[in-house]
């Protein structure tokens, strides 16, 4: 059986209940082109969890996945760029993010 790599990332939403509700509504009906771009990058499973305005994304990906390849493909995909621009209306970078950085990888500190 093929081993999947797991990644956990964090990002904040703007702390506004209306914007958070809109963001969640978009994620109940993600555009088909976005879902296809996720699958095309060899992401096998993806979940986003929310606590107040903090988001956690868990990705399980196959051997063909890399953040660099996904980023390069996304940069060439007009629909992904449209989605990302729209999502930025709701999102805000973590305080420690570099300029232009959105989702920040989390470091695993415990596993059993």
C-alpha positions as CSV (number, residue, x, y, z in Angstrom):
1,X,0.0,0.0,0.0
2,X,1.3,3.4,-1.0
3,X,2.2,5.7,1.9
4,X,0.7,9.2,1.9
5,X,2.4,12.2,3.3
6,X,0.4,14.4,5.7
7,X,0.6,18.1,6.0
8,X,-1.1,20.4,8.4
9,X,-1.4,24.2,7.6
10,X,-2.9,27.1,9.4
11,X,-4.5,30.4,8.3
12,X,-6.8,33.0,9.9
13,X,-10.1,34.3,8.7
14,X,-11.0,37.9,9.2
15,X,-12.8,37.9,12.5
16,X,-16.3,38.8,11.2
17,X,-19.2,36.4,11.6
18,X,-20.7,37.4,8.2
19,X,-17.5,36.9,6.3
20,X,-16.9,33.6,8.1
21,X,-20.4,32.4,7.1
22,X,-19.8,33.4,3.5
23,X,-16.4,31.6,3.5
24,X,-18.0,28.4,4.8
25,X,-20.7,28.6,2.2
26,X,-18.1,28.7,-0.6
27,X,-16.5,25.6,0.9
28,X,-19.8,23.7,0.9
29,X,-19.9,24.2,-2.9
30,X,-16.3,24.5,-4.1
31,X,-16.0,25.2,-7.8
32,X,-15.3,22.0,-9.9
33,X,-12.2,23.5,-11.4
34,X,-10.7,24.0,-7.9
35,X,-11.5,20.4,-6.9
36,X,-9.9,19.2,-10.2
37,X,-6.7,21.2,-9.5
38,X,-6.5,19.6,-6.1
39,X,-6.8,16.1,-7.5
40,X,-4.4,16.9,-10.4
41,X,-1.7,17.8,-7.8
42,X,-1.9,14.3,-6.2
43,X,-3.7,15.5,-3.1
44,X,-5.8,12.5,-2.1
45,X,-7.6,13.9,0.9
46,X,-8.1,17.4,2.2
47,X,-10.0,18.8,5.1
48,X,-10.3,22.2,6.6
49,X,-11.2,22.7,10.3
50,X,-12.2,26.0,11.9
51,X,-11.9,27.2,15.5
52,X,-13.3,30.7,15.8
53,X,-11.4,32.5,13.0
54,X,-8.4,30.1,12.8
55,X,-8.3,27.5,10.1
56,X,-6.4,24.2,10.0
57,X,-6.0,22.4,6.7
58,X,-5.0,18.7,6.7
59,X,-3.7,17.3,3.4
60,X,-2.8,13.7,2.6
61,X,-0.9,13.5,-0.7
62,X,0.7,11.0,-2.9
63,X,4.3,10.9,-4.1
64,X,3.7,13.3,-7.0
65,X,2.6,16.1,-4.8
66,X,4.9,19.1,-3.9
67,X,4.0,22.6,-2.8
68,X,6.3,23.9,-5.5
69,X,4.6,22.0,-8.3
70,X,1.1,22.8,-6.9
71,X,2.1,26.5,-6.8
72,X,3.4,26.5,-10.3
73,X,0.3,24.8,-11.7
74,X,-2.0,27.2,-9.7
75,X,-0.2,30.2,-11.1
76,X,-1.1,29.1,-14.6
77,X,-4.7,28.3,-13.8
78,X,-7.0,31.3,-14.2
79,X,-9.9,29.7,-12.3
80,X,-7.6,28.9,-9.3
81,X,-6.3,32.5,-9.4
82,X,-9.9,33.8,-9.4
83,X,-10.7,31.5,-6.4
84,X,-7.7,32.6,-4.5
85,X,-8.4,36.3,-5.1
86,X,-12.0,35.7,-3.9
87,X,-10.9,33.8,-0.8
88,X,-8.4,36.5,0.2
89,X,-11.5,38.7,0.9
90,X,-12.1,36.4,3.9
91,X,-8.6,35.4,4.8
92,X,-5.8,37.1,6.7
93,X,-2.3,36.0,7.1
94,X,-1.0,34.7,10.4
95,X,1.1,37.4,12.2
96,X,4.3,35.4,11.5
97,X,3.6,35.0,7.7
98,X,6.0,36.4,5.2
99,X,4.6,38.9,2.7
100,X,2.3,37.1,0.2
101,X,2.2,33.9,2.3
102,X,-1.1,32.5,3.2
103,X,-1.3,28.9,4.6
104,X,1.6,28.3,7.0
105,X,2.9,24.7,7.6
106,X,2.5,23.5,11.2
107,X,5.2,21.5,12.9
108,X,4.3,18.2,14.4
109,X,5.1,18.1,18.1
110,X,3.3,15.0,19.2
111,X,2.3,11.7,17.7
112,X,1.1,8.4,19.1
